[in-house]
Amino acid sequence: MQTIILAGGYATRLLPLTKDRPKSLLPIAGRPIIEHILAAGQLPTPITLSTNQCFAVQFETWRQTTGTDIDILVEESTCNQEKLGAIGALAHVIQQRTLDEDVLVIAGDNLFGFSVDEFLAAYDGSLLVALHDIGSVGRIRNRYGVAIVASDTVTGFQEKPDCPSSTLASTACYVYPRALLPTFAQYLRQATAAGQDSPGYLNQWLLEERGVTIKPFVFETAWFDIGDRASYIAAHKSVTGSANWIARSATVEDSRISECVILDNARLTNCSLTGCVVAEGAKLERVTLRNALIAAGTDVRITQ
């Protein structure tokens, strides 16, 4: 078995934080998201990270700086409209690396509370899917892919449904048996654009067209699909146990902040911020903001 980490997206909902940085390298409590993933257990090696041309240099710099032994495979896309999508990226890795063994697949923006070792111990040779019990149909509606489980087997998938049939969210963490790897290219030949980017559509197709058995791994520990400002802040709060995260090199003077993330070398003076993320090196003075993303190097000072 080996591992594929998917990091080919452009994270448009987190702009401007992700203008020149892949989402997987955004820090959570001072550590890039991808490093939290790599520390979640004994990931099978080799590990291949799939990314796009725009972020390849950043990942290579990170790899060299940290000494991480990881294979970086670059797809040809240079913008959000060109990206291969999750299934396209997986098919690309399978083809380019001529894979012929079971694969652990993890989305590079996933922060989860279970151990990868525990997840892999549940693998019995059938397609395995990690499912987080959200506990509320209202919270899952139109937000996540949903799995329907009966008698310890997944019987169906719904992709961001209006009327979810369960509270089990699919968390983009899977083990695909080697026998299924050729089906990725077969599926892509008939998939819609949406179907190329959502594993739930592939998994439903495998159920319907191939009669594949899919097993659930249900967990209730923390899980964050880090896709927007709110989930990014919530992930910090879960990891640190604190309402705010302030980097050691940041400075906050005479300011009130609530539910905020303040990154390296940012400086706040006489500010009031709620639900904000302030990127590296930003300088704010006499500013009041709510639910904002502040780009690195921003300098805003309200004079009196």
Secondary structure, DSSP 8 states (H G I E B T S, - for coil): -EEEEEE----GGGTTTTSSS-GGGSEETTEEHHHHHHTSS---SSEEEEE-TTTHHHHHHHHHHHT---EEEE-S--SGGG--HHHHHHHHHHHHTT--S-EEEEETTEEESS-HHHHHHT--SSEEEEEEE-S-HHHHTTTSEEEEEETTEEEEEEES-SS-S-SEEEEEEEEE-GGGHHHHHHHHTT--TGGGT-HHHHHHHHHHHH---EEEEEE-S-EEE--SHHHHHHHHHHHHSSS-EE-TT-EEES-EEES-EE-TT-EEES-EEES-EE-TT-EEES-EEES-EE-TT-EEE---
